[in-house]
């Protein structure tokens, strides 16, 4: 995105904007960016993230290649274009706007949206911080080396970046699952069903197999260790009947009532 906009002031100046070329180019590309971002907001939940990613990637790739060819035909490797006709400059500017639009409704906003959807809540903050850091570091790096690369690679620089746009689009097609309408709590299921990531993301164990350690610990049955999960519960109970209570806690068996009153029970003893 930044690489394309670096050529905008020169191209707009050839159209006739004069001293205000930089301002007008920023306004035109900014207007395209704003309009395309609004389109992304209104269509991302209708067409899905993958569709916009791949469409934008293809659009950016084609426009980069066409711009590289147009600059190669006019500027060559010596950087002297001669007199540029206005139709040529207008055509290049239109291709730049097409590139900006493709970026603004795909990789621009979705590069921030999708990372916030694919990470679980436990690591979401850390993952987003890492995402922003990597984005800013590479933006700084590209801004620093762009002029040097442009001097050495000329129009080939646009082919260089077009190659990476193609790689990014293939990555989306092969490795990114669709997150449209998927709650963040269900993303683990989406990764498990993906043809590639299912090899790394395994389903969580069933609740029937999850038990406390004191329940799952092996027990001693007839001087042998028995795993409760692998043994029949009835068999374990049968081989381990409950032990009788101690003698001091044994309850006396009540005498059944026969209907006869003992004379001893009715004799009262008087103590002087």
Buried (B, 14 or more C-beta within 10 A) or exposed (E): BEBBBEBBBBBBBBBEBEEEBBEBBBEBBEEBBEBBBEEBEEEBEEEBBBBBBBBBBBBBBBBBBBBBBBBBEBBEEEEEBEEBEEEBBBBBBEBBBBBBBBBBBBBBBBBEBBBEBBBEEEEBEEBBEEBEEEEEEEEEEBEEEBEEBBEEEBBBBBBBBBEEBBEBBEEBEEEBBEBEEBEBEEBBBBBBEBEEBEEEBEEEEEEEEEEEEEEEEEEEBEEEEBEBEEBEEEEBEEEEEEEEEEEEEEEEEEEEEEEEEEEEEEEEEEEE
